[in-house]
Amino acid sequence: MIFLLDTNTFSDLMREDAKTEASLSSHSANNTIVICPIVRGEILFGIFRLPAGAKRQDLQLKAEKLFSKIPCRPIPESAADRYASVKVKSQQKGLSLDDNDLWIAATTLVIGATLVTRDKDFQSVDHLLTADWSV
């Protein structure tokens, strides 16, 4: 099984959340754990917007350590078609997912993964499997 980590789950790992780390450890031996470029970009944006200093440096080191362990899969071309479909359906349902979340959902669907997230809004995306490793 493939698990794509959402930005909030990757952040939980950076904060060394015990439940999320335990879930990662229990799944990593038997499954494929990945992120996508959108998640990597959101993490880096959060770090780069911080002023220079110890906190930024610490977060950068934690992110780099996790980036080296959790591969970043490219977004397949077919995710663009799925993105368009997911966005239209989300708007019709009145969902509040932003474009980055819609790209993450589309990518997850196209690669046949389960999205690991704390964001409950993803549960309204048709056919998207989600898991919350923080509980």
N, C-alpha and C positions, 0 to 999 in steps of 0.2 A: 504494500500500500504506500502511496505517496502522500505526505503531509506538507502543505505549503504554509509556512508561518506568516501570519499577518504582522504588521508593524508593532501592535501592542504586545504580541507574544514575544517577538524578538526583544522588545524593550524589557519585558519581564525577565528574560534570560540575562540581559545586561545588568539588571538590578539583582540578579542572583536569587530570584524568587524560588523558594524551595520546592513548591508543588510543581511549577513549570519545569524546573530542572529535573525533578524525578520523572515526570512524564516523558521528557525528552530522552532521558537515559533508558527508560523502559521500552520506548519505541524505536530508538535509533538502531538497535541490533537487527531488527527484523523488517524495518521499513526504510523508505527513502525520505529524508527530511530536507526540504529546500526552502529558499526564498526566491523572490523574483526581483527584477530591477526596480520596480516601484517601491518595494519595501526597503531595499538598500538605499534608494534615493531619499525616502522619508527619514530614515535613521540618520543619514549623513547630513541632511538639511537641519535636523534637530540639533546635531552636534555643531555644525558650522555656524549656526546663528548665535551660539553662546560666545561670550567674550573670552579672549585668550586667558588661560589660567589653569589651575590644577583640576577643577571640575571638568572642563572641556577635555583636557589631556587624558584624564581617567576614563571618561566616556569613550573617547577615540580609541584608546587601548582595548577596552572591553569590546567595542564594536569590531575592531580588527581581528581580535582573537576569535570571535564568533563567526565573522566572515570567512576565516580560514577553515573553520570546521563545518559550516553549513553552506553548501554550494548555492550559487545564484543561477537559476535556470533562465535562459532567454525567454522572452515572450514570443510564442509562436505566431506566425502571420494569421492563422485562423482565429486567434484571440480577438483580432479586430472585428471580425464578423460577429463573434459572440458578444463583444463589448456593445456593439450597436443594438443588438437584440436585448441584452440585459438592461441597457440604459432606457430604452423605450418602455419595457415592462416595468421598470422601477418607477419611472415618471408616472405611468398610468396608475400604479398602486399608491403614489404619493410618498414614496420612500425618500429618505434624506441622505442616501449614499452619495459621497462626492465622487468626482471622476477617478481619483486614484483608487478608491475602494471598488469602483465598478471595473477598473482594469484588473485589479487583484482578483475579483470574483470571476471575471471572464477567463483569466489565465488559469485559475484553479479548475474551472469547468473543462477547459480545453485539454489540460494535461491529465485529467481524470484523478485529481487529488481531493483530499479533504482539507479545508481551510481551518487552521488552528487560530482562533481569535476569541477575544472577550466581547467583541462588538455584536450585540444581539440583532442589529439591523440586517446583518448578512443572512439571518435565518429566513428572511422574506424573499430571498433570491431563489427562483425556481430551480430545482434539481441540485442546488449547491449543498454539499455535505459540510458540516462544521463540527468542530470540537473545541472545547475550552479546557486547556491544560492547567488553568489557575485554580480550579475547584477540587 
